[in-house]
Amino acid sequence: MIAESHLKRSETGGTPDLSGDILDRAIKGDHEAFTRIVRHYEQMVYNFSFKVCRDRAYAEETLQDTFVNVFKKLNQFDKRSKFSTWLYSIVANNCLMKRRRRKLEEDSVSIDEPEMPHNHEGNHPDSMGSHLQAWQGTPLDESMNKELRTLLDEAIQKLPLDYRLVFILRDLEGRSVEETAKVMKLSLAATKSRLRRARVFLREQLDGYMSE
C-alpha cells in the first residue's frame, strides 16, 4: 500500500495523483518507484480503456502498451500538467493508433452535422433530460439504472472515436473541460463542440427510452 502522505488528491476526484518525489525517483531509474506508479494507476488506465472499447482483451492490451510507453517516455514528463493528465493523453493516443489497425470505429456514425433532437416537452436540445442531469459535470456510472446504462454503452460505441474519447473523459471520468482539452490536444472551443455534439447524438439515441 502507498502511504497517504505520498498521494495528492485529484481536483476532480477519482484516482489521486502520486506525489512528485515518487515520480522523480522513477524518472531517475528507481524501478521500485516505477512499480508503484504502475500499481497506483493501472486500474484507472484499464477502466478508461474498457469504457472506450467495451472489450476486455483490447483494454488489457492498451494497459500494457500504455505503461511500456510510460517507461520509455517518463523522462519527457515536464510536470507542467498533472501526471494523470499526461497518462490519459498516452492512453487516448494509444486508442487512436489502434483504431487505424483494428478499425475500432467500423460501426460508428458521423456526427459532424448532427440532427437536433425533436422538441418534445422537457427534452429541448439545450437542456438535459431528467435521466441525464449528471451530464452537466459529474460521472454517470452511479446515477443510472442498468437498462439505461446498457443502452448508453451501446450508443457510446457508435460515436466516432474522437468524440467518444471527449465524452468519456468529461462525462464518465469526470475530467474538467480544460483537462480534457489537454489530453486530446484540442482547443477549448473544439473540445466543447465535440462534447456538445456527442451529448446531442446520445440524447437522440436514448430519446425513445426517455420519452416513455
LUMTORFI-815196 format. One record per residue: residue in one letter; z, x, y of N, C-alpha, C, O in turn. Coordinates in Angstrom, 3 decimals. Layout:
  rolo       n.w       n.u       n.v      ca.w      ca.u      ca.v       c.w       c.u       c.v       o.w       o.u       o.v
     A         Z         X         Y         Z         X         Y         Z         X         Y         Z         X         Y
...
END
This chain:
  rolo       n.w       n.u       n.v      ca.w      ca.u      ca.v       c.w       c.u       c.v       o.w       o.u       o.v
     M     0.000     0.842    -1.204     0.000     0.000     0.000     0.000     0.878     1.256     0.592     1.958     1.274
     I    -0.676     0.394     2.307    -0.716     1.123     3.563     0.408     0.609     4.449     0.546    -0.600     4.636
     A     1.192     1.491     4.983     2.318     1.085     5.821     1.826     0.336     7.041     0.752     0.633     7.565
     E     2.606    -0.637     7.498     2.217    -1.453     8.652     1.977    -0.611     9.887     1.169    -0.980    10.739
     S     2.675     0.532    10.000     2.508     1.398    11.167     1.113     1.985    11.246     0.691     2.446    12.307
     H     0.389     1.974    10.127    -0.957     2.521    10.113    -2.010     1.492    10.472    -3.197     1.810    10.550
     L    -1.576     0.251    10.694    -2.523    -0.821    10.953    -2.512    -1.226    12.416    -1.475    -1.225    13.080
     K    -3.709    -1.575    12.900    -3.845    -2.082    14.258    -4.454    -3.470    14.157    -5.599    -3.617    13.732
     R    -3.695    -4.493    14.546    -4.125    -5.868    14.358    -5.413    -6.154    15.100    -5.542    -5.846    16.284
     S    -6.383    -6.756    14.385    -7.662    -7.112    14.995    -7.461    -8.206    16.014    -6.647    -9.107    15.811
     E    -8.207    -8.138    17.129    -8.077    -9.129    18.189    -8.474   -10.521    17.727    -7.971   -11.513    18.255
     T    -9.377   -10.611    16.739    -9.868   -11.904    16.302    -9.295   -12.317    14.965    -9.788   -13.265    14.354
     G    -8.255   -11.625    14.487    -7.689   -11.974    13.210    -8.455   -11.294    12.085    -9.241   -10.377    12.323
     G    -8.216   -11.758    10.835    -8.907   -11.172     9.708    -8.336    -9.813     9.364    -7.153    -9.556     9.586
     T    -9.180    -8.935     8.818    -8.735    -7.609     8.402    -8.376    -6.762     9.617    -9.225    -6.548    10.482
     P    -7.128    -6.269     9.706    -6.756    -5.413    10.838    -7.399    -4.050    10.710    -7.666    -3.589     9.601
     D    -7.653    -3.399    11.840    -8.241    -2.068    11.803    -7.178    -1.024    11.469    -6.018    -1.151    11.863
     L    -7.588    -0.004    10.745    -6.701     1.117    10.474    -6.483     1.938    11.745    -7.303     1.915    12.663
     S    -5.380     2.653    11.782    -5.085     3.477    12.949    -6.013     4.680    12.998    -6.591     5.085    11.990
     G    -6.141     5.242    14.194    -7.072     6.336    14.409    -6.760     7.587    13.618    -7.676     8.341    13.291
     D    -5.477     7.843    13.292    -5.146     9.080    12.604    -5.726     9.115    11.191    -6.129    10.175    10.712
     I    -5.770     7.956    10.518    -6.370     7.908     9.177    -7.862     8.174     9.269    -8.416     8.916     8.458
     L    -8.514     7.567    10.256    -9.948     7.795    10.455   -10.217     9.262    10.778   -11.169     9.851    10.266
     D    -9.374     9.851    11.630    -9.550    11.267    11.990    -9.437    12.163    10.764   -10.215    13.102    10.597
     R    -8.466    11.869     9.912    -8.284    12.665     8.697    -9.483    12.532     7.768    -9.925    13.511     7.166
     A   -10.006    11.311     7.656   -11.171    11.087     6.789   -12.392    11.822     7.330   -13.155    12.420     6.571
     I   -12.570    11.773     8.651   -13.706    12.460     9.275   -13.629    13.965     9.010   -14.661    14.622     8.872
     K   -12.421    14.511     8.938   -12.232    15.940     8.696   -12.336    16.307     7.220   -12.179    17.471     6.848
     G   -12.604    15.294     6.371   -12.816    15.589     4.949   -11.653    15.283     4.035   -11.667    15.682     2.870
     D   -10.637    14.581     4.534    -9.486    14.218     3.715    -9.900    13.082     2.778   -10.103    11.952     3.222
     H   -10.026    13.381     1.484   -10.509    12.390     0.516    -9.500    11.257     0.311    -9.888    10.113     0.076
     E    -8.208    11.576     0.399    -7.199    10.533     0.257    -7.313     9.518     1.394    -7.192     8.313     1.174
     A    -7.546    10.012     2.604    -7.697     9.117     3.751    -8.941     8.238     3.589    -8.912     7.050     3.911
     F   -10.033     8.829     3.088   -11.252     8.044     2.880   -11.016     6.971     1.823   -11.493     5.845     1.969
     T   -10.294     7.303     0.772    -9.974     6.317    -0.266    -9.189     5.158     0.318    -9.398     4.008    -0.068
     R    -8.285     5.451     1.246    -7.509     4.385     1.887    -8.402     3.496     2.741    -8.187     2.287     2.824
     I    -9.402     4.096     3.374   -10.363     3.305     4.151   -11.112     2.339     3.230   -11.252     1.156     3.540
     V   -11.588     2.852     2.102   -12.331     2.014     1.154   -11.464     0.870     0.663   -11.890    -0.285     0.678
     R   -10.254     1.178     0.229    -9.359     0.145    -0.308    -9.005    -0.899     0.747    -8.847    -2.079     0.434
     H    -8.883    -0.457     1.992    -8.483    -1.373     3.053    -9.602    -2.341     3.432    -9.343    -3.512     3.708
     Y   -10.846    -1.854     3.447   -11.953    -2.658     3.955   -12.870    -3.234     2.869   -13.768    -4.012     3.190
     E   -12.674    -2.879     1.605   -13.639    -3.277     0.587   -13.714    -4.797     0.411   -14.793    -5.334     0.164
     Q   -12.586    -5.490     0.534   -12.628    -6.948     0.379   -13.384    -7.594     1.532   -14.142    -8.542     1.323
     M   -13.185    -7.090     2.747   -13.899    -7.607     3.914   -15.407    -7.425     3.735   -16.183    -8.346     3.991
     V   -15.819    -6.230     3.292   -17.237    -5.942     3.105   -17.827    -6.824     2.013   -18.917    -7.373     2.172
     Y   -17.106    -6.959     0.907   -17.612    -7.787    -0.196   -17.734    -9.246     0.228   -18.753    -9.885    -0.035
     N   -16.708    -9.775     0.878   -16.731   -11.181     1.296   -17.885   -11.456     2.249   -18.579   -12.464     2.117
     F   -18.092   -10.559     3.212   -19.185   -10.724     4.172   -20.531   -10.689     3.448   -21.400   -11.522     3.704
     S   -20.697    -9.727     2.548   -21.952    -9.609     1.809   -22.208   -10.852     0.965   -23.338   -11.335     0.888
     F   -21.161   -11.366     0.336   -21.327   -12.546    -0.518   -21.688   -13.779     0.303   -22.486   -14.605    -0.141
     K   -21.112   -13.912     1.487   -21.462   -15.041     2.357   -22.927   -14.994     2.768   -23.562   -16.031     2.957
     V   -23.456   -13.787     2.903   -24.858   -13.634     3.309   -25.807   -14.057     2.196   -26.834   -14.682     2.460
     C   -25.466   -13.718     0.941   -26.436   -13.897    -0.150   -26.008   -14.862    -1.250   -26.852   -15.336    -2.010
     R   -24.704   -15.166    -1.352   -24.187   -16.015    -2.421   -24.608   -15.511    -3.796   -24.946   -16.296    -4.682
     D   -24.583   -14.190    -3.962   -24.957   -13.560    -5.227   -23.985   -12.409    -5.464   -23.941   -11.459    -4.682
     R   -23.200   -12.494    -6.552   -22.146   -11.505    -6.778   -22.707   -10.106    -7.028   -22.180    -9.120    -6.512
     A   -23.775   -10.024    -7.818   -24.357    -8.709    -8.104   -24.883    -8.062    -6.827   -24.703    -6.864    -6.607
     Y   -25.537    -8.867    -5.986   -26.062    -8.364    -4.710   -24.912    -7.908    -3.815   -24.994    -6.855    -3.184
     A   -23.837    -8.703    -3.759   -22.696    -8.356    -2.912   -22.027    -7.072    -3.392   -21.617    -6.247    -2.576
     E   -21.912    -6.896    -4.707   -21.310    -5.678    -5.255   -22.178    -4.461    -4.954   -21.660    -3.389    -4.638
     E   -23.492    -4.623    -5.052   -24.399    -3.520    -4.735   -24.310    -3.156    -3.255   -24.302    -1.978    -2.896
     T   -24.242    -4.182    -2.397   -24.113    -3.931    -0.962   -22.794    -3.236    -0.648   -22.745    -2.353     0.208
     L   -21.726    -3.629    -1.335   -20.425    -2.982    -1.167   -20.530    -1.490    -1.468   -20.069    -0.660    -0.685
     Q   -21.136    -1.153    -2.599   -21.274     0.248    -2.980   -22.149     1.017    -1.985   -21.801     2.118    -1.559
     D   -23.283     0.423    -1.625   -24.193     1.083    -0.690   -23.528     1.314     0.669   -23.734     2.346     1.308
     T   -22.729     0.334     1.097   -22.081     0.434     2.401   -21.145     1.626     2.464   -21.170     2.377     3.439
     F   -20.318     1.815     1.442   -19.357     2.912     1.506   -19.997     4.270     1.215   -19.456     5.305     1.606
     V   -21.136     4.274     0.535   -21.906     5.513     0.438   -22.400     5.895     1.829   -22.334     7.058     2.227
     N   -22.903     4.885     2.573   -23.353     5.131     3.942   -22.200     5.579     4.835   -22.357     6.492     5.647
     V   -21.046     4.939     4.686   -19.879     5.305     5.488   -19.485     6.751     5.215   -19.190     7.501     6.145
     F   -19.480     7.144     3.945   -19.109     8.514     3.585   -20.057     9.520     4.233   -19.627    10.564     4.722
     K   -21.347     9.195     4.231   -22.348    10.109     4.784   -22.323    10.154     6.313   -22.631    11.181     6.918
     K   -21.950     9.017     6.933   -22.102     8.893     8.383   -20.781     8.814     9.145   -20.775     8.558    10.349
     L   -19.671     9.030     8.455   -18.371     8.850     9.101   -18.211     9.724    10.336   -17.562     9.325    11.302
     N   -18.794    10.901    10.309   -18.679    11.789    11.477   -19.496    11.291    12.664   -19.392    11.844    13.759
     Q   -20.315    10.246    12.461   -21.091     9.669    13.553   -20.341     8.552    14.266   -20.785     8.078    15.312
     F   -19.212     8.126    13.712   -18.417     7.085    14.365   -17.776     7.652    15.623   -16.962     8.573    15.557
     D   -18.156     7.088    16.781   -17.738     7.691    18.057   -16.499     7.048    18.673   -16.070     7.450    19.755
     K   -15.923     6.060    18.004   -14.678     5.420    18.434   -14.819     4.595    19.719   -13.815     4.164    20.287
     R   -16.045     4.374    20.175   -16.223     3.519    21.352   -16.137     2.036    20.990   -15.986     1.187    21.869
     S   -16.233     1.731    19.715   -16.042     0.365    19.241   -15.006     0.394    18.128   -14.627     1.468    17.661
     K   -14.545    -0.773    17.700   -13.607    -0.842    16.588   -14.305    -0.357    15.318   -15.515    -0.527    15.163
     F   -13.548     0.238    14.427   -14.138     0.705    13.169   -14.720    -0.460    12.381   -15.776    -0.323    11.762
     S   -14.039    -1.611    12.399   -14.543    -2.773    11.661   -15.888    -3.230    12.214   -16.748    -3.677    11.455
     T   -16.081    -3.121    13.534   -17.375    -3.475    14.129   -18.468    -2.548    13.608   -19.552    -2.997    13.236
     W   -18.170    -1.245    13.585   -19.124    -0.267    13.061   -19.435    -0.549    11.597   -20.579    -0.422    11.159
     L   -18.410    -0.930    10.848   -18.581    -1.221     9.426   -19.442    -2.462     9.227   -20.326    -2.471     8.370
     Y   -19.194    -3.505    10.006   -20.030    -4.710     9.939   -21.494    -4.363    10.219   -22.393    -4.907     9.577
     S   -21.736    -3.466    11.167   -23.120    -3.120    11.517   -23.818    -2.419    10.358   -25.018    -2.607    10.156
     I   -23.081    -1.612     9.594   -23.653    -0.950     8.432   -23.990    -1.975     7.357   -25.054    -1.902     6.742
     V   -23.083    -2.942     7.124   -23.335    -3.982     6.133   -24.549    -4.814     6.539   -25.421    -5.095     5.716
     A   -24.601    -5.203     7.807   -25.725    -6.004     8.294   -27.041    -5.261     8.120   -28.043    -5.845     7.707
     N   -27.034    -3.973     8.437   -28.253    -3.180     8.292   -28.663    -3.067     6.825   -29.850    -3.128     6.505
     N   -27.673    -2.900     5.925   -27.980    -2.854     4.501   -28.595    -4.163     4.024   -29.525    -4.158     3.218
     C   -28.074    -5.288     4.523   -28.617    -6.590     4.151   -30.059    -6.734     4.632   -30.914    -7.241     3.905
     L   -30.323    -6.289     5.855   -31.679    -6.377     6.402   -32.643    -5.474     5.637   -33.798    -5.841     5.423
     M   -32.180    -4.305     5.228   -33.026    -3.397     4.453   -33.327    -3.984     3.076   -34.456    -3.901     2.590
     K   -32.315    -4.576     2.455   -32.504    -5.164     1.128   -33.424    -6.372     1.185   -34.107    -6.674     0.206
     R   -33.451    -7.061     2.306   -34.341    -8.214     2.447   -35.786    -7.802     2.182   -36.540    -8.527     1.532
     R   -36.155    -6.652     2.681   -37.534    -6.197     2.513   -37.852    -5.907     1.053   -38.980    -6.109     0.603
     R   -36.835    -5.425     0.305   -37.079    -5.068    -1.087   -36.938    -6.256    -2.032   -37.637    -6.333    -3.043
     R   -36.036    -7.184    -1.708   -35.731    -8.264    -2.644   -36.181    -9.637    -2.176   -35.959   -10.638    -2.856
     K   -36.809    -9.678    -1.021   -37.287   -10.945    -0.472   -36.167   -11.988    -0.450   -36.313   -13.096    -0.965
     L   -35.044   -11.597     0.164   -33.871   -12.460     0.223   -34.163   -13.776     0.919   -33.470   -14.769     0.696
     E   -35.196   -13.787     1.769   -35.479   -14.964     2.588   -36.616   -15.823     2.058   -37.197   -16.587     2.829
     E   -36.956   -15.737     0.798   -38.103   -16.451     0.269   -38.070   -17.945     0.605   -39.106   -18.548     0.883
     D   -36.882   -18.529     0.576   -36.771   -19.965     0.802   -36.291   -20.315     2.210   -36.001   -21.477     2.497
     S   -36.208   -19.312     3.088   -35.727   -19.606     4.433   -36.829   -20.267     5.246   -38.011   -20.182     4.912
     V   -36.413   -20.928     6.322   -37.360   -21.635     7.175   -37.355   -21.010     8.556   -36.407   -20.317     8.926
     S   -38.413   -21.252     9.322   -38.479   -20.751    10.680   -37.701   -21.678    11.601   -37.866   -22.896    11.547
     I   -36.856   -21.102    12.444   -36.136   -21.920    13.416   -36.364   -21.387    14.824   -35.550   -21.611    15.720
     D   -37.473   -20.682    15.014   -37.791   -20.192    16.350   -38.007   -21.340    17.321   -37.690   -21.220    18.504
     E   -38.543   -22.452    16.833   -38.709   -23.645    17.641   -38.043   -24.798    16.918   -38.732   -25.648    16.356
     P   -36.721   -24.849    16.919   -36.019   -25.838    16.103   -36.180   -27.252    16.635   -36.249   -27.478    17.844
     E   -36.238   -28.192    15.711   -36.266   -29.602    16.090   -34.855   -30.025    16.442   -33.933   -29.815    15.653
     M   -34.669   -30.610    17.596   -33.345   -31.013    18.012   -32.885   -32.212    17.198   -33.713   -33.028    16.795
     P   -31.581   -32.341    16.944   -31.069   -33.456    16.162   -31.357   -34.790    16.847   -31.461   -34.869    18.071
     H   -31.482   -35.832    16.030   -31.626   -37.173    16.584   -30.360   -37.527    17.349   -29.264   -37.114    16.971
     N   -30.507   -38.271    18.395   -29.388   -38.529    19.301   -28.537   -39.697    18.821   -28.410   -40.721    19.492
     H   -27.936   -39.501    17.593   -27.002   -40.501    17.109   -25.732   -40.439    17.939   -25.405   -39.396    18.504
     E   -25.026   -41.537    18.012   -23.764   -41.563    18.763   -22.806   -40.555    18.150   -22.586   -40.543    16.939
     G   -22.244   -39.716    18.996   -21.302   -38.706    18.528   -21.964   -37.481    17.940   -21.277   -36.587    17.446
     N   -23.306   -37.417    17.983   -23.995   -36.259    17.416   -25.038   -35.748    18.388   -26.152   -35.416    17.983
     H   -24.698   -35.679    19.656   -25.592   -35.167    20.692   -25.822   -33.691    20.454   -24.888   -33.000    20.046
     P   -27.027   -33.166    20.690   -27.303   -31.753    20.446   -26.347   -30.805    21.135   -26.128   -29.694    20.652
     D   -25.769   -31.219    22.261   -24.884   -30.311    22.992   -23.433   -30.419    22.564   -22.572   -29.751    23.135
     S   -23.144   -31.253    21.565   -21.770   -31.392    21.113   -21.681   -31.164    19.618   -22.681   -31.273    18.910
     M   -20.488   -30.848    19.133   -20.272   -30.655    17.714   -19.710   -31.938    17.135   -18.866   -32.583    17.756
     G   -20.177   -32.320    15.932   -19.615   -33.473    15.250   -18.174   -33.208    14.889   -17.733   -32.059    14.877
     S   -17.437   -34.261    14.594   -16.009   -34.096    14.313   -15.781   -33.207    13.097   -14.754   -32.535    13.009
     H   -16.742   -33.193    12.139   -16.595   -32.352    10.963   -16.757   -30.872    11.301   -16.287   -30.014    10.553
     L   -17.419   -30.560    12.425   -17.813   -29.185    12.704   -17.211   -28.659    13.989   -17.773   -27.749    14.598
     Q   -16.099   -29.197    14.415   -15.462   -28.716    15.630   -15.103   -27.245    15.523   -15.054   -26.547    16.536
     A   -14.851   -26.759    14.307   -14.460   -25.362    14.132   -15.563   -24.400    14.561   -15.301   -23.219    14.786
     W   -16.797   -24.897    14.676   -17.888   -24.017    15.065   -17.715   -23.493    16.490   -18.397   -22.542    16.871
     Q   -16.837   -24.077    17.275   -16.637   -23.620    18.643   -15.974   -22.249    18.696   -16.011   -21.601    19.742
     G   -15.364   -21.782    17.598   -14.784   -20.451    17.721   -13.809   -20.015    16.652   -13.211   -18.947    16.786
     T   -13.617   -20.801    15.577   -12.703   -20.387    14.538   -13.404   -20.417    13.195   -14.335   -21.200    13.007
     P   -12.971   -19.566    12.237   -13.610   -19.548    10.929   -13.559   -20.909    10.248   -12.595   -21.660    10.402
     L   -14.610   -21.214     9.494   -14.749   -22.539     8.905   -14.088   -22.684     7.542   -13.801   -23.805     7.123
     D   -13.840   -21.595     6.846   -13.511   -21.669     5.441   -12.376   -22.633     5.101   -12.443   -23.314     4.077
     E   -11.340   -22.707     5.930   -10.183   -23.520     5.596   -10.264   -24.932     6.174    -9.365   -25.742     5.946
     S   -11.328   -25.236     6.917   -11.363   -26.507     7.629   -12.336   -27.518     7.027   -12.519   -28.596     7.592
     M   -12.955   -27.202     5.910   -13.992   -28.061     5.362   -13.663   -28.458     3.930   -13.092   -27.670     3.177
     N   -14.029   -29.700     3.551   -13.810   -30.106     2.181   -14.858   -29.466     1.275   -15.836   -28.896     1.761
     K   -14.661   -29.557    -0.022   -15.502   -28.838    -0.982   -16.958   -29.277    -0.911   -17.863   -28.444    -0.951
     E   -17.186   -30.586    -0.805   -18.561   -31.087    -0.791   -19.317   -30.577     0.428   -20.454   -30.120     0.310
     L   -18.690   -30.655     1.599   -19.344   -30.191     2.815   -19.523   -28.685     2.785   -20.529   -28.166     3.269
     R   -18.549   -27.979     2.215   -18.652   -26.527     2.098   -19.880   -26.141     1.274   -20.611   -25.217     1.631
     T   -20.102   -26.863     0.156   -21.254   -26.587    -0.705   -22.559   -26.859     0.028   -23.490   -26.055    -0.032
     L   -22.628   -27.998     0.723   -23.837   -28.350     1.470   -24.119   -27.324     2.566   -25.267   -26.940     2.789
     L   -23.065   -26.888     3.243   -23.236   -25.907     4.303   -23.702   -24.576     3.727   -24.582   -23.928     4.295
     D   -23.116   -24.161     2.600   -23.538   -22.909     1.967   -25.032   -22.937     1.654   -25.743   -21.961     1.894
     E   -25.504   -24.068     1.115   -26.922   -24.193     0.768   -27.792   -24.146     2.022   -28.860   -23.533     2.022
     A   -27.324   -24.801     3.097   -28.088   -24.809     4.344   -28.126   -23.425     4.978   -29.156   -23.016     5.515
     I   -27.004   -22.696     4.920   -26.945   -21.353     5.496   -27.971   -20.438     4.839   -28.579   -19.603     5.508
     Q   -28.168   -20.594     3.523   -29.118   -19.747     2.810   -30.563   -20.012     3.222   -31.442   -19.195     2.949
     K   -30.816   -21.144     3.873   -32.162   -21.459     4.359   -32.457   -20.797     5.702   -33.613   -20.711     6.116
     L   -31.411   -20.331     6.378   -31.598   -19.681     7.669   -32.308   -18.341     7.496   -32.041   -17.631     6.526
     P   -33.208   -17.978     8.417   -33.724   -16.601     8.424   -32.550   -15.631     8.501   -31.539   -15.925     9.139
     L   -32.682   -14.479     7.855   -31.537   -13.587     7.707   -30.946   -13.161     9.040   -29.724   -13.063     9.153
     D   -31.759   -12.906    10.050   -31.242   -12.508    11.364   -30.310   -13.572    11.937   -29.268   -13.254    12.510
     Y   -30.697   -14.842    11.776   -29.888   -15.944    12.275   -28.662   -16.154    11.380   -27.571   -16.466    11.857
     R   -28.867   -15.978    10.088   -27.771   -16.154     9.128   -26.643   -15.171     9.414   -25.469   -15.539     9.402
     L   -27.011   -13.913     9.672   -26.002   -12.901     9.948   -25.221   -13.222    11.219   -23.998   -13.083    11.247
     V   -25.918   -13.648    12.267   -25.245   -14.010    13.516   -24.286   -15.166    13.289   -23.143   -15.121    13.745
     F   -24.734   -16.196    12.591   -23.879   -17.359    12.344   -22.655   -16.987    11.515   -21.539   -17.399    11.831
     I   -22.864   -16.204    10.448   -21.747   -15.830     9.586   -20.736   -14.968    10.338   -19.528   -15.177    10.223
     L   -21.230   -14.003    11.105   -20.325   -13.149    11.868   -19.487   -13.955    12.849   -18.277   -13.757    12.951
     R   -20.141   -14.870    13.577   -19.435   -15.611    14.628   -18.590   -16.747    14.068   -17.418   -16.874    14.422
     D   -19.170   -17.580    13.195   -18.501   -18.822    12.824   -17.794   -18.784    11.476   -16.937   -19.630    11.221
     L   -18.118   -17.843    10.611   -17.398   -17.715     9.347   -16.430   -16.536     9.368   -15.322   -16.633     8.840
     E   -16.840   -15.433     9.970   -15.966   -14.254    10.052   -15.061   -14.296    11.275   -14.066   -13.573    11.335
     G   -15.400   -15.140    12.255   -14.555   -15.273    13.439   -14.684   -14.147    14.439   -13.793   -13.946    15.265
     R   -15.794   -13.397    14.378   -16.019   -12.335    15.366   -16.383   -12.959    16.711   -16.922   -14.064    16.755
     S   -16.096   -12.269    17.789   -16.481   -12.750    19.111   -17.990   -12.627    19.287   -18.653   -11.910    18.537
     V   -18.526   -13.325    20.277   -19.956   -13.203    20.567   -20.281   -11.760    20.950   -21.318   -11.230    20.553
     E   -19.403   -11.131    21.714   -19.628    -9.750    22.143   -19.670    -8.803    20.949   -20.536    -7.931    20.874
     E   -18.734    -8.975    20.015   -18.721    -8.100    18.840   -19.927    -8.368    17.950   -20.522    -7.436    17.409
     T   -20.292    -9.648    17.796   -21.473    -9.993    17.010   -22.720    -9.332    17.584   -23.563    -8.823    16.845
     A   -22.828    -9.344    18.904   -23.971    -8.704    19.564   -24.001    -7.202    19.265   -25.069    -6.638    19.028
     K   -22.832    -6.557    19.275   -22.767    -5.122    18.976   -23.177    -4.847    17.542   -23.929    -3.911    17.272
     V   -22.676    -5.673    16.613   -23.002    -5.488    15.205   -24.507    -5.610    14.978   -25.108    -4.809    14.261
     M   -25.100    -6.623    15.599   -26.514    -6.914    15.379   -27.435    -6.121    16.298   -28.658    -6.193    16.173
     K   -26.840    -5.354    17.233   -27.616    -4.576    18.209   -28.552    -5.479    19.013   -29.737    -5.192    19.186
     L   -27.970    -6.588    19.499   -28.695    -7.577    20.296   -28.023    -7.713    21.657   -26.863    -7.337    21.826
     S   -28.760    -8.253    22.623   -28.147    -8.598    23.894   -27.271    -9.833    23.696   -27.418   -10.556    22.710
     L   -26.360   -10.067    24.640   -25.530   -11.272    24.557   -26.402   -12.522    24.593   -26.148   -13.483    23.867
     A   -27.431   -12.507    25.439   -28.309   -13.674    25.561   -29.017   -13.962    24.242   -29.107   -15.118    23.827
     A   -29.521   -12.922    23.579   -30.214   -13.104    22.305   -29.251   -13.585    21.224   -29.607   -14.424    20.396
     T   -28.033   -13.052    21.236   -27.031   -13.465    20.251   -26.679   -14.931    20.422   -26.625   -15.678    19.445
     K   -26.437   -15.348    21.665   -26.105   -16.746    21.928   -27.257   -17.672    21.564   -27.036   -18.773    21.059
     S   -28.481   -17.231    21.818   -29.653   -18.041    21.490   -29.771   -18.227    19.984   -30.007   -19.342    19.519
     R   -29.610   -17.157    19.217   -29.709   -17.264    17.764   -28.576   -18.116    17.194   -28.779   -18.888    16.257
     L   -27.390   -17.970    17.765   -26.255   -18.766    17.301   -26.493   -20.247    17.572   -26.234   -21.091    16.714
     R   -26.986   -20.557    18.765   -27.246   -21.961    19.112   -28.296   -22.557    18.183   -28.126   -23.675    17.695
     R   -29.373   -21.828    17.935   -30.443   -22.339    17.078   -29.971   -22.508    15.642   -30.340   -23.470    14.967
     A   -29.143   -21.556    15.175   -28.604   -21.677    13.821   -27.723   -22.907    13.707   -27.811   -23.640    12.722
     R   -26.874   -23.147    14.700   -25.997   -24.318    14.676   -26.792   -25.620    14.714   -26.475   -26.569    13.997
     V   -27.826   -25.660    15.556   -28.661   -26.851    15.644   -29.325   -27.124    14.295   -29.328   -28.258    13.816
     F   -29.888   -26.075    13.683   -30.545   -26.231    12.393   -29.564   -26.738    11.345   -29.890   -27.646    10.580
     L   -28.363   -26.162    11.300   -27.393   -26.553    10.284   -26.887   -27.980    10.515   -26.635   -28.707     9.554
     R   -26.736   -28.385    11.777   -26.356   -29.779    12.049   -27.439   -30.726    11.560   -27.143   -31.795    11.027
     E   -28.701   -30.331    11.742   -29.813   -31.126    11.229   -29.719   -31.275     9.714   -29.900   -32.364     9.171
     Q   -29.435   -30.165     9.045   -29.353   -30.173     7.592   -28.209   -31.056     7.077   -28.302   -31.645     6.000
     L   -27.131   -31.135     7.865   -25.948   -31.897     7.445   -25.900   -33.278     8.094   -24.908   -33.995     7.966
     D   -26.967   -33.644     8.785   -26.953   -34.902     9.551   -26.699   -36.111     8.667   -25.935   -36.995     9.054
     G   -27.316   -36.177     7.494   -27.127   -37.321     6.603   -25.688   -37.430     6.135   -25.150   -38.533     6.042
     Y   -25.061   -36.313     5.841   -23.660   -36.311     5.388   -22.739   -36.768     6.505   -21.828   -37.566     6.288
     M   -22.991   -36.247     7.715   -22.105   -36.537     8.841   -22.243   -37.957     9.365   -21.315   -38.490     9.974
     S   -23.393   -38.571     9.133   -23.616   -39.906     9.675   -23.176   -41.003     8.709   -23.242   -42.187     9.038
     E   -22.723   -40.604     7.507   -22.292   -41.609     6.541   -20.978   -42.258     6.970   -20.464   -43.132     6.271
END
